[in-house]
Amino acid sequence: MAVTLTNIFPSYDIKANVPLANYTNTRVGGPADWIFWPKSLAELKAVVAYAHQIDLPVLVLGNASNLIITDDGYRGLVIFLTQLTRITVSEHAVTALAGAALIDVTTKAAEYGLTGLEWAAGIPGSVGGAVYMNAGAYGGQVDAYLESADVLTATGELKTYQNAELAFGYRHSKVQDTGEVIVAATFHLEPGNATQIWSTMEEFNTRRAQKQPLEYPSCGSVFKRPAGHFAGKLIMDAGLQGFTVGGAQVSRKHAGFIVNLGSATSADYVAVIAHVQETVAKQFAVQLEPEVRILGH
């Protein structure tokens, strides 16, 4: 299969048996059989179609910011969309390919004096990942501003979902169930005061830097917000800040984060998550549900 992939797509950026830890925000993850960085939508369509034809499992990622790849890695093809980054602005709409950094989209919106995405100014994920997870922060959320999303189906067709068709929920969208690949998204924004937009973005970024452990690799916020509670406060009140397994630690700066102190494995992360869930459930009768995706096999 190795020879087949490279023979069929000799000019494509495809590598074999590469550690995913090189490309994840957690800096953990075993090797993937294949990693592919498409330079165009045509390349993406061609490889996805071929992978389905030969029953090769496919995992599509953007900035790999809100996930943990297991130490066993991934038996199949991992596609990083990080070269599909074009962002365009038309009147009040900002359209971005799925690999574009959400931070870059917020910057582009600010440059055009469009308001609505300030809350996302410091989120490290990609547009595709943000739509997939219905990302949110500081009172804002993707579903409040997304107009439509273009997806690639398993059969290689392109289709467009309008906002209402994506069945958005808390950290959920329809594409989590369909397995389709988000390739682009359009956000509908409103004209605003450019000075105020930049000021709000700067304020949010300052708050993030003060409160979040940005100095360490991490997978971002680990748990969904439980009804009536805040995950970070529950973890802090349980006395778990600083709890460490191997190189993974519940952040001393923000209890909602688990950081890599330098030598963590995915098994360390998973062990910390399990201990936090068990302890919080025992002390407060609240079941914490992971927001982070744990992937690989």
Disulfide bonds with the S-S distance in Angstrom:
none
